[in-house]
Amino acid sequence: MAIVVMFIKKALRTKPLSDTQNALNKKKSSIRVRVEHVFGSIKNEQNGLFVRVIGLSRAATKIGLTNLVYNMRRMTTLSKTTVPAI
């Protein structure tokens, strides 16, 4: 299994990034933005990622329900924006 480093490269003032590094940054950012939007939505609209329960099974249930609510909200948003079939 290959380990891929997903850190974004940063240019220095005296040394700009190469075209290859810019392309890799763009690819990494496209993956990162999809994940960060999910966590940002959960944090801002569902009162965060803080799990205050005792026990692994209760924590797993709470996280699972939080994900279910996010997916339901996302589904309603997407269903409003889709074009009806003719």
N, C-alpha and C positions, 0 to 999 in steps of 0.2 A: 504494500500500500504506500503510495507516494504522498508525502506531506507537502501541501502547497501553502506558501506564506501569503496571507491576504492583506498585508500592510500596504497602505498607499505610500508611494515614494514622494518625497518632498524635494523640490528644487532649492538650491542655494542661490544666494544673490549673485554669486560669481559663476555658477555652473548650472545652466538650465537643464531640464530633463530632455532626454533623447526622444525621438519619435516612437521607439519601441516602448520606452517607459511610459510615455503618455498613453499609448494604446492599452498597455496592461492596467494602468490606473483607471482608464475608462471602463474596462471589463470588470475590474474589481468593484468599482463604484456602482455599476448596474446591479450587481448581486447584493451589495450592501444596502442600497436604498430600499429594496423590496423588504428586507428584514427589518430595517429601522423604522419603516412606516408602521409595521404591525406592532412593534413594541411601543412606539410613540402613541399610537391610537389607544392601546390598552392602558398605558400610563395616564394619558390625559383624559380619556373619556370614561374609563371604568375604574378610576381611583387607584391606579398603579399596579405595580408588580410585587407589592408587599403581601406576603402570605403569613397570616397570623393564626395558625392552627397548630394543634399538637398531634403529631403522628404523620407518618409518611403517606398513609392511605388517604387521610383527609386533605393533606397538601396536594396530592395528585388529583383528587376530586375537585378541589377548588381551582387548580390550574386548568383542568380539563373543562370545567364549566365556563371559566373565563375565555378560553379559546373557542368554545361553542358559541358564546354570546358574540364574540368578535366575528366569527364566520357567518352567523345569522345576520348581523348588521351589515356585513360586506355583501351578502347575497341580496338583501333588500336594496342596497345602493346600486348594485349592478343590474338588478332586474328593472329598476326605474330608468336606467340609461340605455338599455338595449332597444334596438329597433324591432318592432313587431313584425313577424313574418306575414307576407302577403299571400 
